Amino acid sequence: MALHIEKIAKSRISEVDFNNLQFGHEFTDHMFECDFEDGEWQNPVIKPYQPILFDPSAKVFHYGQAVFEGMKAYKDDDDKIWLFRPEQNQERINISAERLDMPSFPKDLFFEGLTTLLKIDSEWIQKGEGNSLYIRPFIIATEHGISASASNRYKFMIICSPVQAYYAGEVRVVIADKYSRSANGGVGYAKAAGNYAGSFYPARLAREKGFQQVVWTDSCTHEYLEEAGVMNVFFRINNTLLTAPTSDRILDGITRKSIIQFLESEGIDIEVRPIKVTEIVEAARKGELLEMFGAGTAAVVSPILGFSHQGENFELPKVENSYASFIKKSITAIQQNKAEDKFGWRYEVK
Ligand SMILES: *Cc1c(COP(=O)(O)O)cnc(C)c1O
């Protein structure tokens, strides 16, 4: 299946101020598109970034049959372009797709579309500290008709957005005791669009109380800590890091699993096990809860300064030599080809 390429007449890159980017707001000149029709993926094309036209009855608008991925490309000082564990994203979008009863997207075509697009839009990947290109692959149900059943037509797309270092500001969180992001047997482990839609309202309520995010707990008892906003979450009690095991309800983050592997190789204590809310609250009272941070592609590591639990507020101490900053520095150095890649995580786009 030949990849058709249609290039833009004139690049928009000169209109973009790369020093003042709003996260995910500007997009590169081109996008990748491929349609699923008559039981197969067909007509892969790279074409100028542009709006897409759908029938108002397209199933994605009504039933939310949509999954996505988030990944980043970096350019090193020698103009080489690097991805971080992209095969993990490729596998995961198909895991997500299966759960939403959508067809899987072929690995070869994923990589051909992705790498060709990155080479065509390589000028948009800026060198230098904190700069990268955020890549958003996604699949949506495009069949027209509002019967409540899986679509017979889909569109796979990749769009790309230049970003600077992600800084969320000071983050304090509310530990969820009413709302849930996901449930047993549900779609929490999938990167399904609807998981995000369902999290916005509880996040708004948290913001209205002065907290930037929600830490999700298990939907049955709200006794176990699971994720922070749309990131996996780590806790440091004394010199041990804790994170919850993945499950139906917890997304298997690539940043999370990379951090676990990195910590093990550094000889830092890391426990992957269910974490009780009461354990964290008690550790905080004793001054033993030294750090909390979210982990995900956009920010890599996002420190959390405090939390609220059933109306009581806890503030974390300021620690020297924080694990969060050590991990962030170490992982980003690997991502940007500034440190040895002993895990084989980097993937060169050439
Ligand atoms: C995407 C996502 C993450 C982080 O995954 P990464 O692969 O590290 O980017 C964590 N939790 C949720 C709910 C997510 O959607």
The ligand as an SDF file (V2000), in Angstrom:
LIG
                    3D

 15 15  0  0  0  0  0  0  0  0999 V2000
   -1.5370    8.8680   28.8420 C   0  0  0  0  0  0  0  0  0  0  0  0
   -1.8520    8.6100   30.2730 C   0  0  0  0  0  0  0  0  0  0  0  0
   -0.8460    8.3860   31.2260 C   0  0  0  0  0  0  0  0  0  0  0  0
    0.6170    8.5000   30.9400 C   0  0  0  0  0  0  0  0  0  0  0  0
    1.0850    7.5990   29.9700 O   0  0  0  0  0  0  0  0  0  0  0  0
    2.4770    7.8590   29.2710 P   0  0  0  0  0  0  0  0  0  0  0  0
    2.6130    6.7100   28.3450 O   0  0  0  0  0  0  0  0  0  0  0  0
    3.5220    7.8690   30.3200 O   0  0  0  0  0  0  0  0  0  0  0  0
    2.3740    9.1770   28.5830 O   0  0  0  0  0  0  0  0  0  0  0  0
   -1.2440    8.0780   32.5250 C   0  0  0  0  0  0  0  0  0  0  0  0
   -2.5430    8.0210   32.8790 N   0  0  0  0  0  0  0  0  0  0  0  0
   -3.5290    8.2390   31.9870 C   0  0  0  0  0  0  0  0  0  0  0  0
   -4.9350    8.1730   32.4320 C   0  0  0  0  0  0  0  0  0  0  0  0
   -3.2180    8.5410   30.6570 C   0  0  0  0  0  0  0  0  0  0  0  0
   -4.2130    8.7890   29.7880 O   0  0  0  0  0  0  0  0  0  0  0  0
  1  2  1  0
  2  3  1  0
  2 14  2  0
  3  4  1  0
  3 10  2  0
  4  5  1  0
  5  6  1  0
  6  7  2  0
  6  8  1  0
  6  9  1  0
 10 11  1  0
 11 12  2  0
 12 13  1  0
 12 14  1  0
 14 15  1  0
M  END
$$$$
